[in-house]
């Protein structure tokens, strides 16, 4: 999932289309009113500081969760590999100890 797709999804979740548009000074602008004569509109949406903060926090949370899942999977794989390596080493060590001195209990 690309960063643009992630942000679009987060913006859709946070804004949901229900939040009012804001002009450059943070005042709410009703949908379809344009930019209040201050500057030409480019058709884009202007977000308030609180909306941007919410969008960024949501995006960071989503990315953090994805990274935690990815890291958890990698960690599990490495731990399995380490355990298997230890198990092989231990079995080999015990096998060599038994083969090296089969009657150590007899003096």
C-alpha positions in Angstrom: 0.0 0.0 0.0 1.5 3.3 -1.1 1.8 6.3 1.2 -0.7 8.2 -1.0 -3.3 5.4 -0.6 -2.6 5.3 3.1 -3.1 9.0 3.5 -6.3 9.0 1.3 -7.7 6.2 3.5 -6.8 8.1 6.7 -8.2 11.4 5.4 -11.4 9.6 4.5 -11.7 8.0 8.0 -10.9 11.2 9.9 -12.7 13.7 7.7 -15.4 11.4 6.4 -16.6 14.3 4.3 -18.6 15.6 7.2 -16.1 18.2 8.4 -16.5 21.7 7.0 -13.9 23.2 4.6 -11.7 25.9 6.1 -10.2 28.9 4.5 -6.6 30.1 5.0 -7.4 31.8 8.3 -9.1 28.7 9.8 -12.7 29.9 9.4 -15.2 27.3 8.2 -16.3 27.7 4.7 -19.6 26.1 3.6 -19.3 23.6 0.8 -19.8 25.3 -2.6 -19.0 28.8 -1.2 -15.5 29.0 -2.7 -12.7 30.8 -0.9 -14.6 33.8 0.2 -13.0 36.1 -2.4 -9.6 36.0 -0.7 -7.8 33.9 -3.3 -8.7 31.8 -6.3 -9.7 28.2 -5.3 -7.8 25.3 -6.8 -10.6 22.9 -6.0 -8.6 21.4 -3.2 -9.5 21.0 0.4 -7.9 23.1 3.1 -7.5 21.4 6.5 -7.4 23.0 10.0 -4.5 22.3 12.3 -6.7 19.9 14.4 -7.7 18.0 11.3 -4.1 17.7 10.1 -3.0 16.6 13.6 -5.8 13.9 13.6 -4.9 12.8 10.1 -1.1 12.5 10.9 -1.8 10.7 14.2 -4.1 8.2 12.4 -1.5 7.7 9.6 1.3 7.2 12.1 -0.8 4.7 14.2 -1.6 2.7 11.1 2.0 2.6 9.9 3.2 1.8 13.5 0.8 -1.2 13.7 2.0 -2.4 10.3 5.6 -2.1 11.3 4.9 -3.9 14.6 3.3 -6.8 12.7 6.1 -7.0 10.2 8.8 -6.8 13.0 6.9 -9.5 15.0 6.9 -11.8 12.1 10.6 -11.3 11.4 11.4 -11.7 15.1 9.5 -15.0 15.3 11.3 -16.3 12.2 14.7 -15.4 13.7 13.8 -17.0 17.1 12.7 -20.2 15.3 15.9 -20.3 13.4 18.0 -19.7 16.6 16.1 -22.4 18.4 16.5 -24.9 15.6 20.2 -24.1 15.5 20.6 -24.6 19.2 18.6 -27.9 19.1 20.9 -29.2 16.4 24.0 -28.1 18.3 22.8 -29.7 21.5 21.9 -33.0 19.9 25.2 -33.1 18.1 27.1 -32.3 21.4 25.2 -35.0 23.3 25.8 -37.5 20.5 29.5 -36.8 20.5 29.7 -37.1 24.3 28.0 -40.5 24.2 30.1 -41.8 21.3 33.4 -40.5 22.8 33.2 -42.4 26.0 30.7 -45.2 25.9 31.7 -46.9 29.2 32.6 -44.0 31.4 30.7 -45.5 34.3 33.2 -48.4 34.4 36.5 -47.8 36.0 
